[in-house]
């Protein structure tokens, strides 16, 4: 039902109706932002990438095949843009690098403590943060798949279509990415 409404909106956009695209953006903006944020871990950068993804989708809407699922097409644009941004941006520092002139202190020790929250919320937030950090440390080919599979809860088939990979490759990378994440989280 929703897919049919989206298809109708796309037909209107292809005929030049910009307001129909605004409806599409409104419907998908949270999901697109979430994909970006989970891959880059920075709100402002995720917002920029999400905006660029919608701009690319609008510019290339004529090439969209209406026999396919629009969300898959849009998420593929989003994921590709995010991966491109990650590749271009290499970190110039690492939080676990030792600070020169100190006895084993690293940049983690310089991060201000969070405000005190009820104990359960703190534990939950810390765990989410640790998991997000560990996902960010995974190799790129696993990071995007883990984010799409477990954070965005997409099916293997949808991930396959978004990343233009065979389902078998997606399954393998989900397994290997999950194992790599499990190893990284072993001490948590």
N, C-alpha and C positions, 0 to 999 in steps of 0.2 A: 504494500500500500504506500509506504513512504517512498520506495523506489519509483513508483509510478508518478508521485507528485514531483519528485526530483527530475524525472525524465521530462515531465511537462514544462518545468521551469527551464531546463536546458534548451528545449525547443524554442521557448520564448527568448532566451538569451541569444541563441543563434540567429534569431530574427531581429536582434538589436535592442531587446528590452533589458536595460541595465538594472532596473529594479528587481527583476526576477533573479539576477545574479546576487543581489543583496540578500535575498531570501535564502539562497544556497549558502552564502557565507555565514549567515546567522545560524543556519542549521548545523554546519560543520565546524565552525570556528573553534569550539572548545576541544573537539577531538584532534584537529590539526595542531592546535597549540600544544596539547598534551603529548603528541608524538614528538614534536620538536623539543619540548622541555625535557622529556625523558631521555632524549639523546644528547642534548648539549648541557643540560643542568643549569642554565642561566635564563631567567625570565625575560630579560630585555632582548637577548639574542634569539630566544624562541619566538618572541612576538615578531621580530623582524623577519625571521625565516617563514613564519606562518603567513605574514602579510605578502611576502614575495611568492609563496606557494599559490595563494589565491590570485595574485596578479598574473602569474604564469598560466594558471588554469583559465582565467578569463581571456587572456591573449590567444591561447591555443584551443579554445572551446570548439572551434570548427573542426579540429582534428579528433575530437572525442567520438568514439564509436558508440552510438546509442544502444547497441546490442550488448554492451558490456556494463559492468556495475560502475557507476560514477565514483563511489567512495573509494574503490580500489585504484582508479585512475588518479584521483586527487591525493590519496595517501602515498602513491608511488612518486608523484611530483614532490610531495612534502619530504619523503624519506630521502630521495635523491638530492634535494637541495640541502638537507641537513647533513648528509654524508659529505657533500662537497664542502660545506662550511667547516666541518670537523677536520677534513684533510688540509684545508688551507690554514687552519689555526692550530699551530703546535704550541704547547705550553712552554713558557720561558722559565718556569720554576716548578718545583714539585713540593707539595706540602710535607712529604716525608723526608726531604733532603735535610741533612744536618746543617745548622747555621754555623758559619765559620766563627771560630773563637769561643764556642760554647762547648760544654762537656756533654755532647749527645742530645742537645735540644734540637727539635725540628720545628717547622712552621706551624704544625698542628698545635703546639704548645702556645703559640701566639694568638690563636683565635679566641676572641672573648667568649666567656661562658654564656649559655642561653639563660633567659629569665627562668626563675623557678616556676615549675608547673606541677600539677598533681602528679604523683609518682607514675601512674599508669600511662599518662599522656607523654611524659618525658621518655619512658622506655619505648613507647610506640614511635615517637618522633625520631629518637636516636636510631632505632632499628631501621626505619624507613630511610633515614639519611645514610646510614652505613651501607644499606643495600644499594641505594642510588649511587653512592661513591664507588662501590665495588663494580656495579654495572658499567660505570664510566671508565673503569680501568680495564675492562675486557677488550680484547682485540675488536676492531671496528666491525668485522663480519659477524661476530657474535652479539655485539652490543645492540645493533639495530634489530636483530631477530629476537633477542630476549625481551627488549622493550616492546616490540609489536605483539609478541606472544603472551607474555605474562603481565605486562602493565596495561597494554591496550586491549588484551584479551581477544586478539584476532585469531582466526582459524589458520591452520597450516596452508590451506588453499589460498586464503586471502593474502597471506604473507608471500606465498609463492608468486602470486600475480603482482603484488606491489613491488617486490624486489626483482622480478623477472628471473626467478630461479626455479628449477624443478622442485616439486614437492619433496622428493627424496633428499635433495640437498638441504632444504629447509629443515626437514626432520633431523638430519645429521647435525646441522649447526645448532638446532635447539638443544639436542642432547649434549653436544660438546660444550656449548655455551653454559648450559645448566651445570654440567660437571665442573667447568672452570669456575663458575660462580660459587658452587658448593665448596670447592677447595679454598677459595678466597674467604668464604664466610665460616670456615671450620672453627676458627678460634673465637667467633663472636658468641 
